[in-house]
Amino acid sequence: MTETETTYDLAVIGGGINGCGIARDAAGRGASVVLFEKDDLASATSSASTKLIHGGLRYLEHHEFRLVREALMERERLWAAAPHIIWPLRFVLPHHKGLRPAWLLRLGLFLYDHIGGRKKLPATRTLDLSKNEAGQPLKDNGATAFEYSDCWVEDSRLVVLNAMDAAQKGAAIHTRTRVVAADRENGFWRITTQNNGARSTVLARALVNAAGPWVGDVLGGIVRSNTKAAVRMVQGSHIVVPRLYAHDRCYIFQNADGRIIFAIPYERDFTLIGTTDHDFQGDPAGAKATPEEIDYLCAAASEYFREPVMPASVVWTYSGVRPLYDDGASKAQEATRDYVLTLDAPDGQAPLLSVFGGKITTYRRLAESALEKLSPHAAWATRPRWTVTGTLPGGDFPVDGFAEQVETLAAAHPWLARQTATRLVRAYGTRAREILQGATGLADLGHHFGADLYECEVRYLTRAEWATRAQDVLWRRTKLGLRLSVPEQEALEAFMAEQVANT
């Protein structure tokens, strides 16, 4: 150990939802924490979800009752922690003859309503699609359907907010910083990182491998562990098309192959359809929706919607690789979504905890479980749990207070378009005021990049949220990539490159 090397209680590899959730929880318990992410926060699996905080209705079929119950218990907790980026949705599940029987759907939804401590979300009800607006876009609008509750989440923003909260509690967050080696030495981990060609080292008393799809690469190539990486890579892809219907409810459709897909109102003018499930080989960074997946999702949606969904209508696709724990399931869709934590802690040596699997809804509980597993080796990890009631940055208002937040922001800035005020509160909650601070008109917002994206917001994202490239802003901090033209995106990239060069 040298005098210039910084020593931390905990180092985390991976800036996805699990890594950032663990860093936040640990920092809140008083640990000194450093997190390394080789790309941008939420740049892989954590920004490629179906963007739901949900129990996973179909997991009941695979008898994953503990996972479903834990996830359902988290819905309202997370909603309360971040009501700007999480909000309730109602899902319409049409009964399709020849697939799952109605009694099975009713039983599953009864369990869904009652095993997870639902308090504020409305219960399941039965719909006559011939009399309800939910039936209007569907072919079989005379069928029965069931309507139940879950929640939406801006997944990549959830990751960033966890990182922000961790940083506010003292954690050091390093993006675009690759861990190239980690070696045990005298009761510590010596961790070597690389950023823009420059190498540096830190020491840590414990190490968490939350590298997502790269968890096996970290085990085999970075820490050189003999632990078997029991990872099953499963690709899930989504498509976005122009809005298919006018109302604000979502659909969950059963397919003849036993899978389900969702159709969800998205970014005001679009519909999100997903997801697929198939085993993946190769580098997860290269995952893209294949033509076969696009065809599958279009065909599955077209089985239900009166107007067919065609591949030519797709305006955007995204794809991610889920690092599921390999439980030997024969089909990708049957592999467990539960998380598994392994601890490698030889006597007298620094511990290594690796995270396998998990889903975005249960990230907070996963973090608690990770610290509990580390607690025999870290006194700070035995301190009281606190995230069950903690709010995330910008989420310090009641779950029913979103409209009031928009009104307040609009009243303070009457020259701002209501649509822009709504988007800013949805993304930043009470922190939208910081972005607009001191502005008395549009001219004070700086350069206009397109849509309703202005320089002041971009500067905020580079200053407070680790955004360094246009794609960080357009596809993770916001979804304005759907609205900016290619020249506008290029202008934003040039502006951000200049900002980074000057810092």
C-alpha positions in Angstrom: 0.0 0.0 0.0 1.3 3.5 -0.9 0.3 6.7 0.8 -1.2 8.0 -2.5 -3.7 5.1 -3.0 -7.2 5.8 -1.8 -8.8 3.1 0.3 -12.5 2.4 0.3 -14.7 0.1 2.4 -16.4 -1.1 -0.8 -15.7 -1.1 -4.5 -18.5 -1.9 -7.0 -17.9 -3.0 -10.6 -20.9 -2.2 -12.8 -23.1 0.9 -13.1 -26.4 -0.8 -13.8 -29.3 -0.9 -11.4 -27.9 -3.5 -9.1 -24.4 -1.9 -8.8 -25.9 1.6 -8.2 -28.5 0.2 -5.8 -25.8 -1.5 -3.8 -23.5 1.6 -3.8 -26.4 3.7 -2.6 -27.4 1.4 0.2 -23.8 1.0 1.4 -23.1 4.8 1.3 -26.2 5.4 3.3 -24.9 3.1 6.0 -21.7 5.1 6.3 -19.4 3.0 4.1 -16.8 4.7 1.9 -17.8 3.5 -1.6 -16.4 3.7 -5.1 -18.2 2.5 -8.3 -16.6 1.8 -11.7 -18.6 1.6 -14.9 -16.8 1.0 -18.2 -19.4 2.9 -20.3 -22.3 5.1 -19.2 -24.6 4.4 -16.3 -27.4 2.0 -17.4 -25.8 1.6 -20.8 -26.7 -2.1 -21.1 -29.4 -4.3 -19.6 -30.7 -1.7 -17.2 -31.9 0.6 -20.0 -33.3 -2.2 -22.1 -36.1 -3.5 -19.9 -39.9 -3.3 -20.6 -39.8 -0.5 -18.1 -42.2 -2.0 -15.6 -42.2 -2.2 -11.8 -44.2 -5.3 -11.6 -44.5 -8.7 -9.9 -44.3 -10.6 -13.0 -47.7 -12.2 -13.5 -46.4 -15.0 -15.7 -43.8 -16.0 -13.1 -46.6 -17.5 -11.0 -46.9 -20.2 -13.7 -43.4 -21.2 -12.9 -44.2 -21.3 -9.1 -41.8 -18.4 -8.3 -44.1 -17.2 -5.5 -41.4 -15.7 -3.3 -40.0 -13.7 -6.2 -43.5 -12.4 -7.2 -44.4 -11.6 -3.6 -41.2 -9.7 -3.0 -41.6 -7.8 -6.3 -45.2 -6.9 -5.6 -44.2 -5.6 -2.2 -41.6 -3.3 -3.9 -44.1 -1.7 -6.3 -45.6 0.9 -3.9 -42.3 1.3 -2.1 -40.5 2.4 -5.2 -43.5 4.4 -6.4 -43.2 6.4 -3.1 -39.5 6.8 -3.5 -39.6 8.2 -7.1 -43.1 9.3 -8.1 -41.7 11.4 -10.9 -40.3 8.4 -12.8 -42.6 5.7 -11.5 -46.4 5.8 -11.8 -49.3 3.4 -11.9 -50.6 1.7 -15.1 -53.6 -0.4 -15.8 -53.1 -3.5 -17.9 -55.8 -5.2 -20.0 -55.5 -8.9 -20.4 -58.0 -10.3 -23.0 -59.1 -13.8 -22.5 -58.2 -15.8 -25.6 -60.0 -19.0 -26.2 -57.7 -22.0 -26.6 -54.9 -20.5 -24.5 -54.9 -20.1 -20.7 -58.4 -20.8 -19.3 -60.3 -18.0 -17.7 -60.3 -19.7 -14.3 -56.5 -19.8 -14.3 -56.2 -16.1 -15.2 -58.7 -15.2 -12.4 -56.7 -17.3 -9.9 -53.4 -15.8 -10.9 -54.8 -12.3 -10.7 -56.4 -13.0 -7.3 -53.0 -14.0 -6.0 -51.4 -11.0 -7.7 -53.8 -8.7 -5.9 -53.4 -10.2 -2.4 -49.9 -11.6 -1.8 -47.9 -8.4 -2.2 -49.4 -5.9 0.3 -51.2 -3.8 -2.3 -52.5 -0.6 -0.6 -52.9 2.2 -3.1 -53.0 0.5 -6.5 -56.6 -0.4 -7.6 -57.6 -4.1 -7.7 -58.4 -6.3 -10.7 -61.7 -6.0 -12.4 -63.4 -7.8 -15.3 -64.1 -5.9 -18.5 -66.6 -6.4 -21.3 -64.6 -5.3 -24.3 -67.7 -4.7 -26.3 -68.7 -1.9 -24.0 -65.3 -0.6 -22.9 -62.9 1.7 -24.9 -60.1 -0.9 -24.3 -61.9 -3.1 -26.9 -62.0 -0.5 -29.7 -58.5 -1.2 -31.2 -58.9 -5.0 -30.9 -60.1 -7.5 -33.4 -62.1 -9.6 -30.9 -63.7 -6.7 -29.1 -66.6 -8.9 -27.8 -64.4 -10.9 -25.5 -63.9 -10.7 -21.8 -60.8 -9.2 -20.4 -59.2 -8.7 -17.0 -57.7 -5.3 -15.9 -55.1 -5.1 -13.2 -52.4 -2.8 -11.8 -48.7 -2.5 -12.1 -46.3 0.5 -12.5 -44.1 2.1 -15.1 -40.5 3.1 -14.5 -38.1 5.2 -16.5 -35.5 2.4 -16.1 -32.3 4.3 -17.0 -33.3 7.3 -14.9 -33.8 5.0 -11.9 -30.2 3.9 -12.3 -28.9 7.5 -12.5 -31.0 8.6 -9.5 -29.5 5.7 -7.4 -26.0 6.8 -8.5 -26.8 10.5 -7.6 -28.1 9.5 -4.2 -25.0 7.4 -3.6 -22.8 10.3 -4.6 -24.7 12.7 -2.3 -23.9 10.2 0.5 -20.2 10.3 -0.3 -19.8 7.6 -3.0 -17.3 8.2 -5.8 -18.9 7.3 -9.2 -16.6 6.8 -12.1 -18.1 6.3 -15.5 -16.2 5.5 -18.7 -13.7 3.8 -16.4 -12.9 0.1 -17.0 -11.5 -2.2 -14.3 -8.6 -4.0 -15.9 -7.4 -6.0 -12.9 -8.3 -6.7 -9.3 -6.0 -8.6 -7.0 -6.2 -9.6 -3.4 -3.3 -8.2 -1.4 -2.8 -8.0 2.4 -6.5 -8.1 3.2 -7.5 -5.7 0.5 -8.5 -5.7 -3.2 -6.0 -3.7 -5.3 -8.1 -2.5 -8.2 -6.5 -1.1 -11.4 -8.7 1.0 -13.7 -8.3 2.7 -17.0 -9.9 5.9 -18.3 -8.9 7.5 -21.5 -5.7 5.5 -21.6 -4.6 6.6 -18.1 -4.3 3.9 -15.4 -4.8 4.3 -11.6 -5.3 2.1 -8.6 -7.4 2.1 -5.5 -7.7 -0.3 -2.5 -11.0 -1.7 -1.2 -11.8 -3.9 1.8 -14.6 -5.6 -0.2 -15.5 -6.0 -3.9 -18.9 -6.4 -5.5 -19.1 -7.8 -9.0 -22.4 -6.4 -10.4 -21.2 -6.3 -14.0 -24.5 -7.7 -15.4 -23.9 -9.7 -18.6 -20.2 -9.4 -18.0 -20.3 -10.9 -14.5 -18.6 -14.0 -15.8 -15.9 -12.0 -17.6 -15.1 -10.2 -14.4 -14.8 -13.5 -12.5 -12.7 -15.2 -15.1 -10.6 -12.3 -16.5 -10.4 -9.5 -13.9 -10.4 -11.3 -10.5 -9.3 -14.7 -11.9 -11.6 -16.5 -9.6 -12.2 -20.3 -9.7 -15.9 -19.7 -9.1 -18.1 -21.0 -11.9 -20.1 -18.2 -13.6 -23.5 -19.8 -13.7 -25.0 -17.2 -16.2 -27.6 -17.8 -18.8 -27.6 -15.0 -21.4 -31.1 -14.3 -22.6 -31.8 -11.5 -25.1 -35.0 -9.5 -25.0 -35.9 -7.0 -27.7 -38.5 -4.3 -28.0 -40.0 -2.3 -30.9 -41.5 1.2 -30.9 -44.2 2.1 -33.4 -46.5 5.2 -33.9 -49.3 5.2 -31.3 -51.8 2.4 -31.9 -54.7 3.6 -29.8 -55.9 6.7 -28.0 -56.5 5.6 -24.4 -53.8 5.3 -21.7 -54.0 1.7 -20.7 -51.7 -1.1 -21.6 -52.3 -4.6 -23.0 -50.8 -7.9 -22.1 -51.4 -10.4 -24.8 -51.0 -14.2 -24.7 -49.3 -15.9 -27.6 -49.8 -19.4 -28.9 -46.2 -20.3 -28.0 -47.0 -19.7 -24.3 -45.2 -16.3 -24.2 -46.8 -13.0 -23.5 -46.1 -9.5 -24.9 -46.9 -6.1 -23.7 -48.2 -3.1 -25.7 -47.7 0.1 -23.7 -48.3 3.8 -24.4 -44.9 5.4 -24.8 -43.5 8.9 -24.9 -46.9 10.4 -25.8 -46.9 9.6 -29.5 -45.8 6.0 -29.6 -46.5 2.4 -28.5 -43.9 0.1 -27.0 -44.2 -3.6 -27.8 -42.1 -6.3 -26.2 -40.4 -8.5 -25.3 -38.7 -11.5 -26.8 -36.8 -14.2 -25.0 -34.1 -16.3 -26.5 -30.6 -17.5 -25.6 -27.8 -15.2 -26.6 -24.1 -15.8 -27.5 -21.4 -13.2 -28.0 -20.7 -9.8 -26.7 -23.7 -8.3 -24.9 -22.7 -4.8 -26.1 -23.6 -5.9 -29.6 -27.1 -7.0 -28.9 -29.6 -5.7 -31.5 -33.2 -6.6 -32.3 -33.0 -9.1 -35.1 -35.3 -9.1 -38.1 -36.8 -12.3 -36.8 -37.6 -10.7 -33.4 -39.1 -7.7 -35.1 -41.3 -9.9 -37.2 -42.3 -12.0 -34.2 -43.4 -8.9 -32.2 -45.3 -7.4 -35.1 -47.1 -10.7 -35.8 -47.9 -11.3 -32.1 -49.4 -7.8 -31.8 -51.3 -8.2 -35.1 -53.0 -11.2 -33.7 -54.9 -8.8 -31.4 -55.0 -5.3 -33.0 -57.5 -4.6 -35.7 -54.9 -2.6 -37.6 -51.9 -4.9 -38.4 -48.5 -3.8 -37.0 -45.9 -4.0 -39.8 -42.1 -4.0 -39.6 -42.1 -1.0 -41.9 -43.9 1.0 -39.1 -41.1 0.4 -36.5 -39.4 3.7 -35.6 -37.0 2.4 -33.1 -35.8 -0.9 -31.5 -33.7 -1.7 -28.5 -32.4 -4.9 -27.2 -30.7 -6.0 -24.0 -29.1 -9.2 -22.6 -30.4 -10.4 -19.2 -27.7 -12.2 -17.2 -30.0 -14.8 -15.6 -28.9 -17.3 -13.2 -28.5 -20.6 -15.0 -30.9 -23.0 -13.2 -31.0 -25.5 -16.0 -34.4 -24.5 -17.3 -35.0 -25.9 -20.8 -36.5 -22.7 -22.3 -35.2 -19.1 -22.0 -38.6 -17.9 -20.9 -38.6 -20.4 -18.1 -35.2 -19.5 -16.6 -35.6 -17.9 -13.2 -35.7 -14.1 -12.9 -34.7 -14.4 -9.2 -31.3 -13.2 -8.1 -28.5 -15.3 -6.7 -25.6 -13.8 -4.7 -22.4 -15.7 -4.3 -19.7 -14.8 -1.7 -16.0 -15.8 -2.1 -14.3 -14.9 1.2 -11.3 -17.1 2.1 -10.0 -16.7 5.6 -8.1 -13.5 6.1 -8.7 -12.3 2.5 -10.9 -9.6 1.2 -14.4 -10.8 0.2 -15.9 -10.8 -3.3 -19.6 -10.8 -3.8 -21.0 -11.6 -7.3 -24.6 -10.8 -8.5 -26.4 -13.1 -10.8 -29.8 -12.5 -12.3 -32.4 -10.3 -10.7 -35.0 -7.9 -12.1 -35.2 -4.1 -11.9 -38.3 -4.3 -9.6 -36.3 -6.1 -6.8 -33.0 -4.1 -7.1 -33.5 -2.5 -3.7 -34.1 -5.8 -1.9 -31.2 -7.3 -3.8 -29.0 -4.5 -2.4 -30.1 -5.2 1.1 -29.5 -8.9 0.6 -26.0 -8.2 -0.8 -25.0 -6.1 2.3 -26.5 -8.8 4.6 -24.2 -11.3 2.9 -21.2 -9.1 3.3 -22.0 -8.2 7.0 -19.8 -10.9 8.6 -16.9 -9.2 6.8 -17.9 -5.5 7.1 -19.2 -3.9 10.3 -20.8 -1.0 8.5 -23.1 -3.5 6.6 -24.7 -4.5 9.9 -26.1 -0.9 10.4 -29.9 -0.5 10.1 -31.6 -0.8 6.8 -32.8 2.5 5.5 -33.8 2.4 1.8 -37.3 1.1 2.5 -38.4 4.7 3.2 -35.8 6.8 1.5 -36.7 8.9 -1.5 -34.6 9.3 -4.6 -33.4 12.7 -6.0 -36.4 14.8 -7.2 -38.9 12.4 -5.7 -39.6 14.4 -2.5 -43.4 14.8 -3.1 -46.5 12.6 -2.6 -47.4 9.9 -5.1 -50.5 11.9 -5.9 -48.7 15.2 -6.2 -47.3 15.0 -9.8 -49.9 17.4 -11.3 -49.3 19.9 -8.5 -45.6 19.8 -9.3 -46.3 20.6 -12.9 -48.6 23.4 -11.9 -46.0 24.9 -9.6 -43.3 24.8 -12.3 -45.6 26.2 -14.9 -46.7 29.0 -12.7 -43.1 29.9 -11.9 -42.2 29.9 -15.6 -45.4 31.0 -17.5 -43.5 31.3 -20.8 -42.7 27.6 -20.7 -44.8 25.3 -22.8 -47.0 23.1 -20.6 -45.8 20.0 -22.5 -42.2 20.9 -21.6 -43.0 21.6 -18.0 -44.6 18.1 -17.8 -41.6 16.4 -19.4 -39.2 18.1 -17.1 -41.1 17.2 -14.0 -41.5 13.6 -15.3 -37.7 13.4 -15.7 -36.4 15.4 -12.8 -39.2 15.9 -10.3 -38.5 18.8 -7.9 -35.0 19.1 -9.5 -36.6 20.6 -12.6 -36.4 23.9 -10.7 -32.7 23.7 -10.6 -32.5 23.3 -14.4 -34.6 26.4 -14.9 -33.2 28.4 -12.1 -32.8 32.1 -13.0 -34.5 31.8 -16.4 -37.1 34.4 -17.3 -37.7 33.4 -20.9 -36.8 30.9 -23.5 -33.7 32.9 -24.4 -32.3 32.2 -21.0 -32.4 28.4 -21.7 -29.5 28.7 -24.1 -29.0 26.9 -27.4 -32.0 25.0 -28.7 -31.0 21.6 -29.9 -34.4 20.4 -31.2 -37.7 19.2 -29.8 -37.8 20.9 -26.4 -34.1 20.2 -25.5 -32.2 23.3 -24.5 -28.6 24.0 -23.4 -29.5 24.5 -19.7 -30.8 20.9 -19.5 -27.8 19.5 -21.3 -25.4 21.4 -18.9 -27.4 20.0 -16.0 -27.0 16.5 -17.2 -23.3 16.8 -17.8 -22.8 18.5 -14.4 -25.1 16.4 -12.2 -25.8 13.1 -14.0 -22.5 12.0 -15.7 -23.7 12.5 -19.2 -20.8 12.9 -21.6 -22.1 12.0 -25.0 -25.2 12.7 -27.0 -26.6 9.2 -26.7 -26.4 9.5 -22.9 -28.8 12.4 -23.1 -31.0 11.3 -26.0 -31.5 7.6 -25.1 -30.9 7.2 -21.4 -31.5 10.5 -19.5 -34.3 11.3 -21.9 -35.9 9.6 -24.9 -35.6 12.7 -27.1 -33.7 10.6 -29.7 -37.1 9.8 -31.0 -37.7 13.4 -31.9 -34.3 15.0 -32.9 -33.2 14.8 -36.5 -29.8 13.3 -37.4 -28.3 16.8 -37.9 -29.7 17.9 -34.5 -28.2 14.9 -32.8 -24.8 15.6 -34.5 -24.9 19.2 -33.2 -25.6 18.0 -29.7 -22.7 15.5 -30.0 -20.3 18.3 -31.0 -21.5 20.5 -28.2 -21.0 17.8 -25.6 -17.6 16.8 -27.0 -16.6 20.5 -26.5 -17.9 20.5 -22.9 -16.0 17.3 -22.0 -12.8 18.7 -23.6 -13.1 21.8 -21.5 -13.5 20.0 -18.1 
